[in-house]
Amino acid sequence: MKRFKAWHIVLVVAMVFLAVGLGPRLLRHLPLPRYLPPVPLGPKCEVPLQISMHDENKNGIPDALDIVAGARQEVTRHTLYDASYYQGGYPPEGRGSCTDLVWRAFRQAGYNLKDMVDQDIANTPDAYGDAGKHPDPNIDFRRAANLDVFFSRHALVLTTQVLPGNVSNLVQ
C-alpha cells in the first residue's frame, strides 16, 4: 500500500494539468449567455509549478506528465463508448467507457490500475461494499464507484475553491 501513497500527488497534479489544458478548449464550445460581464483579470499572479519527479516507468518524464499525456492521447483517439464486460477485464483499443480513460492514462506512466484496485479490494473488502464481498477482477477496475473508493483511500483531496491572486490557494 505504501506504493500507492507515492503517486497520489501525481494523480492530483495530472488532473489539474488535464483541467487546465482542456478546460479553456471545452468552455469555448459551451453556449454561455452573452449577457455575462467580462471577468476582470487583475494583476498577474505567478504560481510556482509543483510536481513530483517520481518516474514509475523510468522514461525521464514525471508520472504526472505521463498521465496527462496518456489521457490526452486517449481523448484524441475518439474511443467508441462500450461498457461491455470483457473476460480479462480490458476492452479492445478504440473501445471503452469513461473509466477506461483513467486506467489507460495511468498505463502511460507505468501503473497498472487494474492490479492496484484488485489488490486494494482484496486487502480491504469492507471499503468496497458489495464489490468487496464479491470481487470480479474482470470489471472492478472499470466501475466508477470502485474507483471513487480507491482514489478516496489513496489520493489527496485538494481545494476546489479558487481564490484569484492567492498563490497558496492556487498552488493547491
N, C-alpha and C positions, 0 to 999 in steps of 0.2 A: 504493500500500500504506500510505502514511502515514495516510491517512484511516481505515483500519481500526483503527489504534492508538488513535485518539481515542475510539472507542466501546467498547473492551474493558472499561473500567471500568464503563461504562453497562450492559453485559451482566451483569457480576457483581453490580452493585447491584440490577438488575432481578430476578435470580434469588433474591437474598436477600429482597427485598420479597415476591416470589411465595411463597417458602418460609415467611416469617413470616406473611404474610396468609392463606395457605391451609392451612398446617401444622396449626394448632390445630383447624380445622374437620374436616380429614381424620382426625386422630387420634381425634376423638370417635366416629367410625364404625368404628374397629378393635376387634375383640373382644379387648381386653387382659385378661390374667389379673387377677382381683380380689385375689389374694394379694400383689401387689406393694405394698410400703410406700410411703406418700406421700413425695415428694421435698421435703426442707426447702428453702424458697426463700432464706432468709438475708437479709442486708441488701440494700436497693435499690441497684442499680448503674446509674448514668447513663452511657449510651453516646452520644457525640455523633454526630449524623447527618452523614455524609459522602457527598455526592452531586455528581457532575459536573453543572454547569449547562449543558452543551452541549445545544443545541436544534436538531437537524438540520432539522426541518420548520417551525421558526420559529413555533410556536403558543403560545409563552410557557410551555410545560411542559417541564421537563428530560427528556431522552430516556429515562432510567431509568424515570421515572414513566409516560411514554407506553408503553414496552414492557410494563410491568406491567399497565397498563390494557388494552392490546391482548390480552394473554394472558388476562386475566380475562374480557374480552368473548367471546373465542373459547370459553372453558370454559362460559360461560352459554348459548351457542348450542346446546349438546348436539349437536355435529357428528357425523354418522354416519361410522363408520370406513370408509375407502375408500382403499386403497393403489394404486389403478389407475394406469396410465401415461396421461398426458394430453399430447396434442400442444400445444406451447406451455408445458407444464410445470405450469400451475396447475389444480388441481381446482376444480370449481364451489363457490360458497359453500354451506356446510352439509354439505360432504363433505370428508374428508381423513384423514390419518394423524397420528401424534404429531408428526412433524416439521413438519407444516403449521401447527401452533400456533406454532412458532418463527418462521417467516417472516411469518405474519400479525401476530404481536406486534411484530416489527421494522418491518413496514409501517406500523403505527400511529405509530411515531416518525419515519417518513420515510426509512427504509432499505429498499433492495431487496436482500434477502439472496440471491436468485437471481443477480443480477448480480455481487454480491461473490464468491460461491462460484465462479461461472463464470470470473470474472477470475482468481481465485487458482489454479484448476485450470490455466488457460491459462498463467499465469506460472510455476507450479511443479508441472508434471505428475508428476514423480517422487514428490512428497509424497503423492499420491493413489493410488498403485498402479495397478491395472487401470483405475480410473475416469480416471486421468490419461492413460493410454495410449489410451483410447477414450472421450473425454468425450461426454456426452449432456446438453445443457442442458435437455432436457425432464424429467429426473429427478434429475440430480446433486444439486441443492439440497434434494431430499426424501429423500435417503439418509442415515441416521443415521451411517454410517461416514464419509461425506464431511463431514458437519457436525462430527463429532468431530475430524477432521484440521483443518478450517478454524478451529474455535474453539481448538484446542490451539496453533495457529500465531498467532492474533491476539487471544487473551484472556489475562488473568492468572489463574493458579490460586491461589486463596486457601486458607487453612487449613480443614480440616474438623473440627479439634479445637476443642471448645467448653470453655473454662475459665470457669465461673461466677464472676463478680466481677472478672475480669481484663479491664479496659477495653481495653487494647491488643489482646488476643486477640479480644474481641467486636467491635471496630472492623473487624477483618479479616473 
